[in-house]
Amino acid sequence: MPATRVLTGITTSGTPHLGNYAGAIRPAIAASRRPGVESFYFLADYHALIKVQDPARVQRSTLEIAASWLACGLEPDKVWFYRQSDIPEIPELTWLLTCVAGKGLLNRAHAYKAAVDRNREAGEDDDAGVSAGLFMYPVLMAADILMFKAHSVPVGRDQIQHIEMARDFGARFNHLYGDHFVLPEAAIEENVATLPGLDGRKMSKSYDNTIPLFAPRAELKKLIFSIVTDSRAPGEPKDTEGSALFQLHQAFSTPEQSQAFAKAFADGIGWGEAKQALFEQIDAEVAPMREKYEALMAKPIEIEAILREGAIKARRIATPLLAELRHAVGLRDLREQVVVAQAGKAKAAVPQFKQYRETDGRFHFKLVAADGRELLLGLGHASPREAGQAIARLKADAGAGLREGAGRVVQLGEDAMGELAEHALLEEVAAALAAFAEEGA
């Protein structure tokens, strides 16, 4: 049975807080370890640009969020963990979907309608202050989902519309150009914890009432002790219903611990003592992760390497699909049609090697994919015979022994054979060489 693909995006517009952890990070990481599931997690930095025009904040948030997920136990070698802006196929797919997306449907998007309503209440023009990015946000989100053929996208009820729009755009594209996309389903997160913030309202950056997930121990204690409570004195019974302290404690405790805390409320625990108990409960879970987080934050080069590796892994899916979609809509190599016409019958395009002489007098070759894209640029050789021998070695290997060295150099055994062309992947080179073997070339 094929694996179920689950995709989650995290907008890089702020610092992760306890609500993010309990409501998204912790359950998502637990879900990623279930058998039969392929999990995709991406840092939605393109989405962040819609509402944040502070470059330093976007960069800092990207670092903090990546470090947070890794510190909380995300295993990048077992999932797809990448930065949205490292996948150039996503904005291109966004345009392909834009060309089939109905403007009437986009007019009904919740975020856009809310902006229009605010403008009308203020007596402004409907579109005052509304960027095309905000208006087109659902199309970019659809590209994020459809690119990786996600079956399931965990969302709150306020996000269901975006999944429905992704299904609509994907279905329209499939109707016009053939079945290319999986139509995703929304996985409604009914049981996800929504934690209260310092003022009792939902913990949110919009309310400026958050508790940063990895605040230093002293700051965490200070923030917890600033949570708003009522005036009931020690010894007076206290209600758990509607208590921010109790809800926060419940999110970080076992059922038994939660029952004991509820009993303490009924017995009249003092607010100071309750806040101390809450602080110790949260810190017990967060402290080991905080140590990992601080170590990761001190090594941005390592996080960058993880994200780049994640992008390479993600593009192994994205690049071939985008090539398929380009061909489907007619963005094709014109030579394909010429070859068919000259042959007098339909013939599938195949990869090919091309040899040429550069101005330096050396003989080069390049491997070109069936769709005309350059995949591999060979090294210079002293004679056409040497270039031909290198090509013969690559064909004989059929892609089995290739590996990628530093600087995108393609090696066969210990020998450098050339370098990957721009946007090409080693897997595409190997597939093209395997096609030669199948054709008997």
C-alpha positions in Angstrom: 0.0 0.0 0.0 1.5 3.4 -1.0 2.5 5.8 1.7 0.2 8.7 2.7 1.9 12.1 2.1 1.2 14.7 4.8 2.4 18.3 4.3 2.8 21.1 6.8 4.0 24.7 6.2 5.4 27.0 8.9 5.4 30.7 8.1 8.7 32.4 9.0 7.2 35.6 10.5 7.9 35.3 14.2 9.4 33.5 17.1 7.8 30.1 18.0 5.9 30.1 21.3 4.3 27.6 23.6 1.1 27.6 21.7 2.9 26.7 18.5 4.6 23.9 20.3 1.6 22.3 21.8 -0.7 23.0 18.9 1.5 22.2 15.9 5.1 21.2 16.5 4.7 18.4 19.1 1.8 16.7 17.4 3.3 17.0 13.9 6.6 15.5 15.0 4.7 12.6 16.7 2.7 12.1 13.5 5.9 12.0 11.4 7.0 8.8 13.2 3.9 6.8 12.2 4.5 4.0 9.8 3.1 4.4 6.3 3.4 8.2 6.3 5.7 10.5 4.3 5.9 13.9 6.1 6.8 17.1 4.4 7.6 20.2 6.5 8.6 23.5 4.9 9.5 26.9 6.1 7.1 29.2 4.2 9.4 32.2 3.7 7.6 33.3 0.5 4.4 33.5 2.5 6.1 35.5 5.2 6.8 38.3 2.7 3.1 39.0 2.3 2.9 40.4 5.8 6.5 41.1 6.9 8.7 43.7 5.1 11.6 43.4 7.6 14.3 41.3 5.9 16.2 40.8 9.2 13.1 39.5 10.9 12.3 37.0 8.1 15.9 35.7 8.2 15.9 35.5 12.0 12.5 33.8 12.1 13.7 31.2 9.6 16.6 30.4 11.8 14.6 30.3 15.0 11.8 28.1 13.5 14.2 25.7 11.9 16.2 25.4 15.1 12.9 24.9 17.1 11.7 22.0 15.0 15.0 20.3 15.0 15.4 20.8 18.8 12.0 19.4 19.4 13.0 16.1 17.7 12.3 16.5 14.0 14.5 14.0 12.1 15.5 15.6 8.8 16.8 12.3 7.4 13.4 10.7 7.9 11.2 13.5 6.5 11.3 16.2 3.9 12.3 19.4 5.7 13.1 22.3 3.4 12.8 26.1 2.8 10.1 27.1 0.4 12.3 29.6 -1.4 14.9 26.9 -2.1 12.5 25.2 -4.5 12.4 27.3 -7.7 9.7 25.0 -9.1 7.2 26.3 -6.6 6.9 29.9 -8.0 6.8 28.5 -11.5 4.0 26.1 -10.6 2.2 29.1 -8.9 2.1 30.8 -12.3 0.8 27.7 -14.1 -2.0 27.5 -11.5 -2.6 31.2 -11.7 -3.5 30.7 -15.3 -6.3 28.3 -14.4 -7.4 29.9 -11.1 -10.8 31.7 -11.1 -10.6 35.3 -9.9 -14.2 34.9 -8.6 -13.0 32.2 -6.3 -10.0 34.3 -5.1 -12.4 37.2 -4.4 -14.0 34.9 -1.8 -10.8 34.0 0.0 -11.2 34.7 3.8 -8.1 36.9 4.2 -8.9 39.1 1.2 -12.6 39.4 2.2 -11.5 40.4 5.7 -9.2 43.1 4.3 -12.0 44.4 2.1 -14.4 44.5 5.1 -12.0 46.4 7.2 -11.5 49.0 4.4 -15.3 49.4 4.0 -15.7 50.0 7.8 -13.0 52.6 7.6 -14.5 54.3 4.5 -11.6 53.3 2.3 -11.4 51.9 -1.2 -12.0 48.1 -1.1 -8.5 47.3 -2.1 -6.6 50.0 -0.1 -3.4 48.5 1.3 -4.2 45.1 -0.3 -1.2 43.7 -2.1 -1.4 41.2 -5.0 0.6 38.9 -2.7 -2.3 38.8 -0.2 -4.8 38.3 -3.0 -2.8 35.5 -4.7 -1.8 33.8 -1.4 -4.2 30.8 -2.0 -2.5 30.0 -5.3 0.9 29.9 -3.8 -0.4 27.7 -1.0 -2.0 25.4 -3.6 1.4 25.2 -5.4 3.1 24.2 -2.1 0.6 21.3 -1.7 0.1 20.1 -5.3 3.8 20.1 -6.1 4.4 17.3 -3.7 1.1 15.5 -4.3 0.2 15.7 -0.7 -2.8 13.5 0.3 -3.4 15.2 3.6 -2.8 18.7 5.0 -3.4 19.2 8.7 -5.3 22.5 9.2 -7.6 24.3 11.6 -11.2 24.9 10.5 -10.3 28.5 9.4 -7.9 27.0 6.8 -10.2 24.5 5.2 -11.0 27.0 2.4 -7.4 27.0 1.3 -7.4 23.2 0.8 -10.7 23.4 -1.1 -9.2 26.1 -3.4 -6.1 23.9 -4.0 -8.4 21.1 -5.0 -10.2 23.4 -7.3 -7.1 24.6 -9.0 -5.6 21.1 -9.3 -8.9 19.7 -10.7 -9.1 22.5 -13.3 -5.5 21.9 -14.4 -6.1 18.1 -14.6 -9.2 18.7 -16.7 -7.3 20.8 -19.2 -4.0 19.0 -19.3 -4.5 15.4 -18.0 -4.2 13.9 -14.6 -1.0 15.3 -13.0 -2.1 16.3 -9.5 -3.3 14.5 -6.4 -6.3 16.4 -5.0 -5.5 16.9 -1.3 -7.8 16.4 1.7 -7.9 18.7 4.7 -7.1 16.9 8.0 -9.1 18.9 10.5 -7.2 19.2 13.8 -10.2 19.1 16.2 -8.1 18.1 19.2 -5.2 20.4 18.8 -4.5 22.4 21.9 -5.2 26.1 21.7 -3.3 27.6 24.6 -4.2 30.8 26.4 -1.7 33.6 26.5 -0.6 35.9 29.3 -4.0 37.8 29.2 -6.2 34.7 29.0 -7.0 35.2 25.3 -5.6 32.7 22.7 -1.8 32.8 22.7 -1.0 34.8 19.5 1.6 37.2 18.2 -1.3 39.4 17.1 -2.3 39.9 20.8 1.3 40.3 21.9 0.6 37.8 24.7 2.9 34.9 23.9 5.4 33.0 25.9 8.4 32.2 23.6 9.0 28.4 23.5 12.7 28.7 24.3 12.8 31.7 26.5 15.6 31.5 29.0 14.6 29.9 32.3 14.5 33.1 34.2 12.4 34.8 31.5 10.1 31.9 31.3 9.4 32.1 35.1 8.9 35.8 34.9 6.4 35.5 32.1 4.4 32.7 33.8 4.2 34.7 36.9 2.7 37.6 34.9 -0.2 35.5 33.7 -3.5 37.3 34.6 -5.5 35.6 37.4 -8.4 36.6 39.6 -8.4 38.0 43.2 -9.2 34.8 45.1 -6.8 34.4 48.0 -5.0 31.3 49.1 -7.4 28.8 50.8 -10.3 29.8 48.5 -11.3 27.1 46.0 -10.5 28.1 42.4 -12.1 27.1 39.1 -10.2 25.2 36.5 -12.8 26.1 33.9 -11.5 29.1 32.0 -8.2 29.2 34.0 -5.2 30.0 31.8 -2.9 28.5 34.4 -4.8 25.2 34.4 -5.1 25.0 30.6 -1.4 25.6 30.2 -0.6 23.0 32.9 -2.9 20.5 31.2 -1.0 20.8 27.9 2.3 19.8 29.5 1.1 17.1 32.0 -0.2 13.6 32.1 -3.8 12.9 33.0 -2.7 12.0 36.5 -0.7 15.2 36.9 -3.6 17.2 35.6 -6.0 15.6 38.1 -3.7 16.4 40.9 -3.5 20.0 39.8 -7.3 20.2 39.6 -7.5 18.9 43.1 -5.0 21.6 44.3 -7.3 24.2 42.7 -10.3 22.8 44.6 -8.3 22.8 47.8 -7.5 26.5 47.4 -3.9 26.6 46.1 -2.4 30.1 46.1 -1.9 31.7 42.7 1.8 32.1 43.4 2.2 28.5 44.3 0.1 27.5 41.2 2.3 29.6 38.9 5.4 28.0 40.4 4.0 24.6 39.8 3.1 25.5 36.2 6.6 26.9 35.7 8.3 23.7 36.9 5.9 21.5 34.8 6.7 23.4 31.6 10.4 23.8 32.2 10.8 20.1 32.9 9.7 19.4 29.3 11.3 22.4 27.6 14.7 22.6 29.3 16.3 19.6 27.5 15.1 21.0 24.1 16.1 24.5 25.1 19.7 23.3 25.4 19.6 21.7 21.9 17.9 24.9 20.5 20.7 27.1 21.9 23.4 24.9 20.5 21.6 24.9 17.1 21.2 28.7 17.1 24.9 29.0 17.7 25.6 27.0 14.5 23.5 28.6 11.6 25.9 27.0 9.1 24.7 23.6 10.2 21.0 24.6 9.9 21.7 26.0 6.5 23.3 22.7 5.4 20.3 20.8 6.7 17.9 23.0 4.7 20.0 22.8 1.6 20.1 19.0 1.8 16.3 19.1 2.4 15.9 21.2 -0.8 17.9 18.7 -2.8 15.7 15.9 -1.5 12.5 17.8 -2.2 13.6 18.8 -5.7 14.0 15.1 -6.6 10.2 15.2 -6.7 9.6 18.8 -7.8 12.0 19.0 -10.8 10.7 16.0 -12.8 7.1 17.0 -12.0 7.6 20.5 -13.2 9.2 19.2 -16.4 6.1 17.1 -16.9 3.8 20.0 -16.3 5.8 22.3 -18.7 5.4 19.7 -21.4 1.7 19.3 -20.7 0.9 23.0 -21.1 3.0 23.3 -24.3 6.2 24.9 -23.0 8.3 22.4 -25.0 11.5 22.1 -27.0 10.6 23.0 -30.6 13.0 20.4 -31.8 10.7 17.6 -30.6 8.1 18.5 -33.3 10.8 18.9 -36.0 12.2 15.5 -35.3 8.7 13.9 -35.4 7.9 15.6 -38.7 11.1 14.6 -40.3 10.8 11.0 -39.2 7.3 10.8 -40.7 6.0 9.0 -37.6 5.7 9.6 -33.9 8.8 8.8 -31.9 9.4 9.5 -28.2 12.2 12.0 -27.6 15.2 10.6 -25.9 18.3 12.0 -24.1 21.3 12.7 -26.3 25.0 13.6 -26.1 26.3 16.6 -28.1 30.0 17.1 -28.8 31.5 20.4 -29.7 34.8 22.3 -29.7 35.3 25.4 -27.6 37.4 28.4 -28.5 40.2 27.1 -26.3 40.7 24.2 -28.8 39.5 21.5 -26.4 36.7 19.1 -27.1 33.6 19.1 -24.9 30.3 17.3 -24.6 27.0 17.8 -22.9 24.2 15.5 -22.0 20.8 16.9 -22.9 17.5 15.5 -21.6 14.6 14.4 -23.8 12.9 17.8 -23.2 16.0 19.7 -24.3 17.3 20.7 -20.9 21.0 20.5 -20.3 21.9 18.0 -17.6 25.6 17.5 -17.6 28.5 19.6 -19.0 31.5 17.5 -19.7 35.1 18.4 -19.1 37.4 19.6 -21.9 39.5 16.9 -23.7 42.5 17.1 -25.9 40.9 15.2 -28.8 37.5 14.1 -30.0 38.5 10.5 -29.3 39.1 11.2 -25.6 35.7 13.0 -25.4 34.1 10.0 -27.0 35.7 7.6 -24.6 34.3 9.6 -21.7 30.9 9.5 -23.2 31.2 5.7 -23.7 32.2 5.3 -20.0 29.1 7.2 -18.9 26.8 5.1 -21.2 28.3 1.9 -20.1 27.8 2.8 -16.4 24.1 3.6 -17.2 24.1 6.0 -14.2 24.7 3.3 -11.6 28.1 4.5 -10.3 27.7 8.3 -10.4 28.1 10.5 -7.4 28.1 14.2 -6.8 31.3 15.8 -5.4 32.0 19.3 -4.3 31.0 22.2 -6.6 28.3 20.0 -8.3 31.1 18.0 -10.0 29.8 14.6 -11.3 32.2 11.8 -10.6 32.4 8.2 -11.9 34.6 6.3 -9.5 37.4 8.6 -8.7 37.3 10.4 -12.0 35.5 13.8 -12.6 33.4 13.6 -15.7 31.9 17.1 -15.7 29.5 19.2 -13.7 25.8 19.4 -13.3 24.1 22.1 -15.4 22.1 24.8 -13.7 19.0 23.4 -11.9 19.9 19.8 -13.0 20.0 17.0 -10.4 22.3 14.0 -10.3 19.2 11.7 -10.3 18.2 13.2 -13.7 21.6 12.5 -15.2 21.5 8.9 -13.9 17.9 8.5 -15.4 19.0 9.8 -18.8 22.0 7.5 -18.9 19.8 4.6 -17.9 17.5 5.5 -20.8 20.5 5.1 -23.2 20.9 1.6 -21.9 17.3 0.8 -22.5 17.4 2.2 -26.0 20.6 0.2 -26.7 22.4 3.5 -27.5 
